[in-house]
């Protein structure tokens, strides 16, 4: 079930934000809210943390965006 959650969350995040630049443009709170729509975790704080981590990772290395997203959501 967890891999199903992460797969769905990753896919929908990539569909809404296909590039690292798209991630940089969106506010962290908005990104967390949108990610939460596709996840079953009850904690909004979890999604805020993942949104912050994703934004930081894509800032450091925007060319590995999909890899960042995949690793981040498995944690």
N, C-alpha and C positions, 0 to 999 in steps of 0.2 A: 504494500500500500504506500509506503514512504516513497519508493522510487516512482510510483505512479503520480504522487503529489509533486515531486520535484520535476518530473518530466512535463507535466501539465503546466506547472508554474514557469519553468524555463521556456517552454514553447510560447506561451502567451506573453511573457516578457519580451522575448525576441520578436514576436509579431508586432507588439506595440512600440518597441524600441530596437529597431534592427541594427543600429550602429552605436558605437561608443559616444559619438557626438549627441545622439538623441538622449542618452542617459545623462550627459552633462547638462543638457538644456532643461530637464525636468527637475522640479523641486523634490527633495528627498521624501517629504511627507506625501506628496502626490504619488510618487513611485511606490512607496510602502502601501498606500491604500489600494492601488491597482494590483500590486502583487498579492495582497491579502484576499482579493476577490477570488483568486484561483487556488488558495491554500486552505488547509483545514486546521492550521495551528491557531489556537485561541488568542495568542499574545500579539497585540499590536506592536509592542516593543521589539519582538523578534523580527517583524517585517521592517521596522524602522532601522534596526541594526543591519539587516541584510541590504537594505537600500543604500545605507551609508557606506558599507563595505564595497558594494558594487560600484558606486560612484568613485570611491577612492581607487579601486583597482583599475578602472577604466581610465582614470586620470593618469595613473602611473604608466600604464601600457595599453593604449586604446586598440592596438592591433590584435590583442588576444581577448577581446570582449567575450566571445562565446565560451572560451575556456574559463574565464573568470566566473561567468554566470554558472556554468556547470559545477565548478568546484565549490563555489559559495553556497549553493543551495543544497549540497550534500552534507554540509557541516551541521 
